[in-house]
Amino acid sequence: MKVQERQEGKWRILGVAGRVDSFTAPQLEAAFKQLIDNGDNWLKLDLSGVEYLSSAGLRVLLATLKATRALAGDLQLHSPRDNVRNALEISGFSGLFTIDGPDS
């Protein structure tokens, strides 16, 4: 899994490529934690490069959403592929997150 970071206005955007599974989810969790610890609480996750999202990845998303909202921020999801969007919908996460991008 590769993680890239950029800023757009108040939003810190993480671009992720590859699989987010039990092996790579800790890396994503650490990246989010570092951002939040540095005062970034308006986060977007660009999922356009994510091929697979497991329950471990979903757990990281939920924990990060709770952390950002506790600081009056947010975590939004951007451009998930169809299979990732399906995982978000089946898990009920599509009702928790703002999801933008193609097919929103």
Secondary structure, DSSP 8 states (H G I E B T S, - for coil): -EEEEEEETTEEEEEEEEEESTTTHHHHHHHHHHHHHTT--EEEEEEEEEEEE-HHHHHHHHHHHHHHHHTT-EEEEE---HHHHHHHHHTTGGGTS-EESTT-
